[in-house]
Every structure is written in C-alpha cells, then in structure tokens.
Amino acid sequence: MSLPNGLNVGGEIRRNSVLVTRTHNGVLLLHKRYLRTFNVDGERHAYARLRQVIATLLAFRVPMLHDELAQPGEIVMEFVAGPTLAQQLARGDIAPLERHRVAIVSLLAAAQAQHLAFDCDPSNMILADDRIVLVDPMVQALPLQHLSVAIFLHGLVKAGLRCGLQPWTLPRLRRAARALLDDYAAAAGVTPEQVLADLADYQTTVIDWNREMDPNETLSLWLFRRLVLIPVYAMIRAMARWQSQRV
C-alpha cells in the first residue's frame, strides 16, 4: 500500500536514506535518516537556502520542519500528501507540466541567479492543492553551471521512459520540455545549447550511478539499470551533446 505521494505506508529504505512515517498529535510526519552521501544538517541548510529562493515565488513552498521532534541524526518534517509531478507525467498526464511551466522556469532561473543548485527532479515536486511543494533538495556538487536544469530535464527523460507505453503522449512531453528549455535559456541569458551541454555531462554522472548496485535493490533491477537505463542515458547524452554543438 502506498501513500498519495508514492511513499510506502510506514516508510521505506531508499538508496541514500531511510524514511519512516509517524503520527504526532494526530498529524502525520516524515522522519528521515541518511545512510550515505548526505547528512541531515546539510539538508536543513539546503531547505533554508531554497526557502530564500522561493520567497517571492508564490507557486512553491517547502515542507515545515519539526526540529523539536528530531532525534540526533534525523530530520522531521510534515508529510505532504499529493502526487509528484513525475508520477503525473508517467501516467501520461502532461497538463501539470504545461500549467506550471512558467513557474518552474522562474524557479530555475531564480536558483541560478542566487547560485543555488538543488535536486529539481520532477519526483521531488509534490502537487499539493494549487502549489508545488519542493522536497529532497540535497544534490551532489558537480561542476555544471546549469545543474538544477539538467536534473529537471533528466527527470523528464525518466518520465518519458515510464509513459513509453503511451506513445501518443511523448510528442506533447517533448514539446513541453523544449519550451521549458528555451524559456529558461532566455530567462538566464544563455543559449539552449549551453544547457544541453550540461545535460549531456550530467548523463555521464547518472550512468556512473547506475553502474553501482544498491545493496537494497534486486538483481533484476540492477540488470534493468545495466541493460536498459544505461544504454538509453548514453543515447540521450549523445543526442544532447550533438544538439549542443549545433551552433
């Protein structure tokens, strides 16, 4: 059984963290501990920086943190119900991306202007009421000028793979992705080719991640990464690099 945002009831173990849902005074909260790569102090700082970026962007918010309830080594926050943007796209519902495109471009451009890179994957955007709740902002530092945008565009690639059984939605998704890329480039004062170059370089990092076997994943999932995902990401890298050189 899953909660509205896809999290398993009671919690789950992820690649870098453990999530547990608990009720406090009748309110469902999310308790998170990191296993590797990141730490909760870094996440608190990332949320604080992201809160500054979205201060004037009314379409977004971040979850409320409950530091008074946190044990050492964990971060506690409100549980936000609602599907993620990635889940909607994977179902073939492109409308949320089209509807929020201008707001997402404003978010990405504001983060770029304030020199903040965060994990802007569509799976970290919860569609709650009329606002988007941004979660899991921590990101591995990489020498990419447009890292957040590369992460978001890569998330659209993953969503495209998931809705591949509905090929009639793919052209609409590609158009929305291209419009977002062009709008961001204009807002940031760069060319789309510069962003595509970062997207190509980001695929190399993603490919390296997918070559590793998570101790919590099954052999079939590991084989899927090696035999399906890595070749697809290599193809996306080649296409993005080719398009970035068309100047």
C-alpha positions as CSV (number, residue, x, y, z in Angstrom):
1,M,0.0,0.0,0.0
2,S,1.3,3.5,-0.9
3,L,0.5,7.0,0.5
4,P,-0.6,9.6,-2.0
5,N,2.9,10.7,-3.0
6,G,4.0,7.1,-3.6
7,L,5.8,6.5,-0.3
8,N,5.0,3.1,1.3
9,V,2.9,3.2,4.4
10,G,5.2,3.1,7.4
11,G,8.2,4.2,5.4
12,E,10.9,2.7,3.1
13,I,14.6,2.3,2.6
14,R,16.0,4.3,-0.4
15,R,19.4,4.4,-2.0
16,N,20.8,7.0,0.4
17,S,18.2,7.3,3.2
18,V,15.6,5.7,5.4
19,L,12.1,7.3,5.6
20,V,9.6,6.5,8.3
21,T,6.1,7.9,8.8
22,R,4.9,8.5,12.3
23,T,1.9,10.3,13.8
24,H,2.4,13.0,16.4
25,N,-0.7,14.6,18.0
26,G,-2.8,13.3,15.1
27,V,-0.5,14.7,12.4
28,L,1.4,12.5,10.0
29,L,5.1,13.4,10.0
30,L,8.1,12.1,8.0
31,H,11.3,11.1,9.8
32,K,14.4,10.8,7.6
33,R,17.9,9.4,8.3
34,Y,20.7,9.3,5.8
35,L,22.7,6.2,5.1
36,R,25.4,7.7,2.9
37,T,26.4,10.6,0.7
38,F,24.4,13.4,2.5
39,N,23.5,14.3,6.1
40,V,20.6,16.0,7.8
41,D,22.5,19.1,8.7
42,G,23.2,19.6,5.0
43,E,19.5,19.1,4.2
44,R,18.4,21.6,6.7
45,H,20.8,24.1,5.2
46,A,19.5,23.2,1.7
47,Y,15.9,23.8,2.8
48,A,16.9,27.2,4.2
49,R,18.6,28.2,1.0
50,L,15.7,27.0,-1.1
51,R,13.2,28.9,1.2
52,Q,15.1,32.1,0.4
53,V,15.0,31.4,-3.4
54,I,11.2,30.9,-3.4
55,A,10.4,33.7,-1.0
56,T,8.8,35.7,-3.9
57,L,7.6,32.7,-5.9
58,L,4.1,32.0,-4.6
59,A,3.7,28.8,-6.7
60,F,6.1,27.0,-4.4
61,R,6.7,26.1,-0.8
62,V,8.9,23.7,1.2
63,P,7.6,21.3,3.9
64,M,7.5,22.6,7.5
65,L,10.4,21.1,9.6
66,H,9.9,20.0,13.1
67,D,13.4,20.1,14.6
68,E,11.9,20.0,18.1
69,L,10.8,16.4,17.4
70,A,14.0,15.2,15.7
71,Q,16.4,12.7,17.3
72,P,20.1,13.1,16.7
73,G,20.9,12.2,13.1
74,E,17.4,12.6,11.7
75,I,15.2,15.3,10.2
76,V,11.5,15.5,10.8
77,M,9.1,17.3,8.5
78,E,5.4,17.5,7.7
79,F,4.1,14.7,5.4
80,V,2.8,16.3,2.3
81,A,0.0,14.4,0.5
82,G,-0.3,14.5,-3.2
83,P,1.1,13.0,-6.4
84,T,4.5,14.2,-7.6
85,L,4.9,15.9,-11.0
86,A,6.9,12.8,-12.1
87,Q,4.0,10.5,-11.2
88,Q,1.6,12.5,-13.2
89,L,3.9,12.6,-16.2
90,A,4.5,8.9,-16.0
91,R,0.7,8.4,-16.2
92,G,0.7,10.4,-19.5
93,D,-0.7,13.5,-17.8
94,I,1.4,16.3,-19.3
95,A,-1.0,19.1,-18.3
96,P,0.6,19.8,-14.9
97,L,4.0,20.4,-16.6
98,E,2.3,22.7,-19.2
99,R,0.3,24.5,-16.5
100,H,3.3,25.1,-14.2
101,R,6.0,25.6,-16.9
102,V,6.3,29.4,-16.4
103,A,6.5,28.9,-12.6
104,I,9.2,26.2,-12.9
105,V,11.2,28.3,-15.3
106,S,11.0,31.2,-12.7
107,L,12.2,28.8,-10.0
108,L,15.1,27.5,-12.0
109,A,16.2,31.0,-13.1
110,A,15.9,32.4,-9.6
111,A,18.0,29.5,-8.2
112,Q,20.6,30.0,-11.0
113,A,20.8,33.8,-10.2
114,Q,21.3,33.0,-6.5
115,H,23.9,30.3,-7.2
116,L,21.9,27.5,-5.7
117,A,21.9,24.0,-7.2
118,F,19.3,21.7,-5.9
119,D,17.7,18.4,-6.8
120,C,14.9,19.7,-9.0
121,D,13.8,16.3,-10.3
122,P,10.1,16.2,-11.0
123,S,9.9,13.4,-8.4
124,N,10.7,16.0,-5.8
125,M,7.8,18.2,-6.8
126,I,4.6,17.3,-4.9
127,L,1.5,18.8,-6.4
128,A,-0.5,19.8,-3.4
129,D,-3.6,21.9,-3.9
130,D,-2.5,24.8,-6.2
131,R,1.1,24.9,-5.0
132,I,4.2,22.8,-5.6
133,V,5.9,21.5,-2.5
134,L,9.7,21.1,-3.1
135,V,11.3,18.2,-1.2
136,D,14.7,16.4,-1.0
137,P,16.7,19.4,-2.2
138,M,20.1,17.9,-1.5
139,V,22.3,17.4,-4.6
140,Q,25.8,16.2,-5.2
141,A,28.0,19.1,-6.2
142,L,29.1,18.9,-9.8
143,P,31.0,21.4,-12.0
144,L,27.9,22.2,-14.1
145,Q,26.7,25.7,-14.5
146,H,23.1,24.7,-15.0
147,L,22.9,21.6,-12.8
148,S,19.4,22.1,-11.5
149,V,18.0,22.4,-15.0
150,A,20.0,19.4,-16.2
151,I,18.5,17.4,-13.3
152,F,14.9,18.5,-14.2
153,L,15.4,17.7,-17.9
154,H,16.8,14.3,-16.9
155,G,13.7,13.8,-14.8
156,L,11.6,14.4,-17.9
157,V,13.6,11.8,-19.7
158,K,12.8,9.3,-17.0
159,A,9.1,10.2,-17.1
160,G,9.2,9.7,-20.9
161,L,10.5,6.2,-20.3
162,R,7.7,5.4,-17.9
163,C,5.0,6.6,-20.2
164,G,6.6,4.9,-23.2
165,L,3.6,2.6,-23.4
166,Q,1.5,5.6,-24.3
167,P,3.4,6.9,-27.3
168,W,0.8,9.5,-28.2
169,T,1.9,11.5,-25.1
170,L,5.6,11.6,-26.0
171,P,5.4,14.3,-28.6
172,R,3.5,16.5,-26.2
173,L,6.1,15.9,-23.5
174,R,8.9,16.7,-25.9
175,R,7.2,20.0,-26.9
176,A,6.7,20.9,-23.2
177,A,10.4,20.1,-22.4
178,R,11.7,22.1,-25.4
179,A,9.5,25.1,-24.4
180,L,10.8,25.0,-20.9
181,L,14.4,24.7,-22.1
182,D,14.0,27.7,-24.4
183,D,12.2,29.8,-21.8
184,Y,14.9,29.0,-19.2
185,A,17.7,29.9,-21.5
186,A,16.1,33.2,-22.3
187,A,15.5,34.0,-18.6
188,A,19.0,33.0,-17.6
189,G,20.6,34.9,-20.6
190,V,22.3,31.8,-22.0
191,T,21.7,29.7,-25.1
192,P,19.8,26.4,-25.1
193,E,23.0,24.8,-26.4
194,Q,24.8,25.7,-23.2
195,V,22.2,24.0,-21.1
196,L,22.2,20.9,-23.4
197,A,25.9,20.6,-22.9
198,D,25.4,20.4,-19.2
199,L,22.6,17.9,-19.7
200,A,25.0,15.7,-21.7
201,D,27.6,15.9,-19.0
202,Y,25.1,15.1,-16.3
203,Q,24.2,11.9,-18.1
204,T,27.7,10.7,-17.6
205,T,27.3,11.1,-13.8
206,V,23.9,9.3,-13.9
207,I,25.4,6.4,-15.9
208,D,28.1,6.0,-13.3
209,W,25.5,5.9,-10.6
210,N,23.5,3.2,-12.4
211,R,26.6,1.1,-12.7
212,E,26.7,0.7,-9.0
213,M,24.5,-1.9,-7.3
214,D,22.5,-0.6,-4.4
215,P,22.6,-3.2,-1.5
216,N,18.8,-2.9,-1.2
217,E,17.9,-3.5,-4.8
218,T,17.1,-6.8,-6.5
219,L,19.3,-8.4,-9.2
220,S,16.5,-7.8,-11.7
221,L,16.5,-4.1,-11.0
222,W,20.3,-4.0,-11.3
223,L,20.1,-5.8,-14.6
224,F,17.5,-3.3,-15.8
225,R,19.8,-0.5,-15.0
226,R,22.7,-2.1,-16.9
227,L,20.8,-3.3,-19.9
228,V,18.1,-0.7,-20.4
229,L,18.7,2.5,-18.5
230,I,22.4,2.9,-19.2
231,P,22.1,2.5,-23.0
232,V,19.1,4.9,-23.0
233,Y,21.0,7.5,-21.0
234,A,24.1,7.1,-23.2
235,M,21.8,7.8,-26.2
236,I,20.4,10.9,-24.5
237,R,23.9,12.0,-23.8
238,A,24.9,11.6,-27.4
239,M,21.8,13.5,-28.7
240,A,22.2,16.3,-26.2
241,R,25.9,16.7,-27.0
242,W,25.2,16.7,-30.7
243,Q,22.5,19.4,-30.3
244,S,24.7,21.5,-28.0
245,Q,27.3,21.7,-30.8
246,R,24.8,22.8,-33.5
247,V,25.9,26.5,-33.3
